[in-house]
Amino acid sequence: MSATLAGAAIGAILAISALVFGFWAMLLVALFMAVGAVIGRSVDGRLDLRGAFDALRGKRTSS
């Protein structure tokens, strides 16, 4: 799936949820989509959660 197609699909999902359920429900759907993307990347091994949390805490190295 190309980035353009993925962006279009995400935009369509958010637009439909905004029209059907309202603004706050659209934000909730967007939050769940982001959490799902992070979990998916972590499971695939393309995201190191420990390194990401260390960066958020201000640690510059993982050692």
N, C-alpha and C positions, 0 to 999 in steps of 0.2 A: 504494500500500500504506500503510495507516495505521500509526501508531506502535504501537498495541495489537496489531495483527496481526503486525507485525515482531517485537515483543517475545515474543509467544507462539511464533512460529516459532523464534526463537533459543533460547528456553527448552526447546522440544521437542527441538531438535537437541542441545543440551548434556545434557539428561536422558538421551536415548538413548545418546549417546556415553559418559556416565558408567556407565550400566547395562551396556553391552556391553563397553567397553574398560577401564573403571576410572577412578579419579580423575585420575591424571596425564595420561592421554590426553584427558580432558575439558578439562583446562587447556590442553593443546596445541591442541585444536580451538578453544577460546575465543581463544587468541592468534592463530591463523590467521584467524579471523573478524574480529578487530579490525584486523589488518594489511590484510586484504582491504577492509574498510570505509574505512580511511584511503586506500588506493590508489584505490578507486573515487571517493571524494570529490575527490581530487586530479585525477583524470582528467576528472571532470565540471566542474572549475573552481570547486567550492564550498569548497575548502580550499587556502589558501596555505601550502605547506610551508616556504617561506623565512621567512615571518612567524612560523610556529609554532616553527621552530628558533631564530629570533632571540629569541623570548619565553622559550624554555628556557635560552638563554645569558644572559638578563638584560637584553637590549637592549629599550628601551621604544619606540623608533621604528624604522620600516623604512627611513628615509632615511640 
